[in-house]
Amino acid sequence: MTGSNEKKGNPVLASLNTLTRPSEDEYLNCIRCGLCLAVCPTYREYLTETASPRGRVALARKGLEGDLDLSSNLIE
């Protein structure tokens, strides 16, 4: 689990609710097969990879690794 000092320095982690945030191990469970796309309401609405569970997992991984630049579009 991430310490509170580390969360303060990382805006992505600081914005996540610790009660609902999956652990890093849970992010690694996604094998990026895309089977979830057919039943995902946000993907069906927007038809973009970033609106899919697979896209959100990729963003979460990048955030946890510190490789994510926050843009206004991403925050939105």
JOCOR-V944055 format. One record per residue. N is the residue number from 1. PSI is psi in whole degrees, 0 to 359 (999 if undefined). OMEGA is omega in degrees with one decimal (999 if undefined). D_CENTER is the distance of its C-alpha to the mean C-alpha in whole Angstrom. Layout:
# JOCOR-V944055
N	PSI	OMEGA	D_CENTER
N	PSI	OMEGA	D_CENTER
This chain:
# JOCOR-V944055
1	152	-176.2	16
2	137	177.8	15
3	158	-176.6	18
4	327	178.0	19
5	320	179.3	20
6	323	179.3	17
7	323	-179.2	15
8	327	-179.1	18
9	348	-177.2	18
10	107	-175.7	14
11	332	178.3	13
12	310	-179.9	9
13	324	-179.2	10
14	332	-177.7	13
15	349	-178.5	11
16	140	176.4	9
17	121	-175.5	12
18	341	178.7	13
19	333	-177.1	15
20	355	-177.0	12
21	126	175.7	9
22	157	176.9	10
23	166	178.0	11
24	324	178.5	11
25	324	179.0	13
26	325	175.5	11
27	322	-177.6	8
28	345	178.3	12
29	336	-179.9	13
30	124	179.5	12
31	7	174.9	14
32	39	-178.7	13
33	335	179.0	16
34	3	-179.7	15
35	337	-179.2	18
36	344	-175.3	15
37	322	-175.8	16
38	334	-177.6	19
39	4	-177.7	18
40	117	-177.9	15
41	325	-179.7	16
42	323	177.3	14
43	318	-179.9	14
44	330	179.2	18
45	312	-172.0	18
46	339	-179.9	17
47	39	174.9	17
48	148	-178.6	15
49	324	-179.2	12
50	340	177.1	9
51	359	-178.5	10
52	160	174.7	10
53	321	179.4	8
54	319	177.9	9
55	320	178.5	7
56	322	176.6	4
57	318	178.4	4
58	318	177.7	6
59	318	179.2	4
60	317	178.0	3
61	314	179.7	6
62	321	177.8	8
63	317	179.0	7
64	327	179.8	9
65	351	-179.0	11
66	18	-177.4	12
67	22	-173.3	12
68	121	173.6	10
69	125	-179.0	13
70	124	173.5	12
71	164	179.0	14
72	327	178.5	16
73	319	179.1	14
74	317	-179.9	11
75	322	179.7	11
76	999	999	13
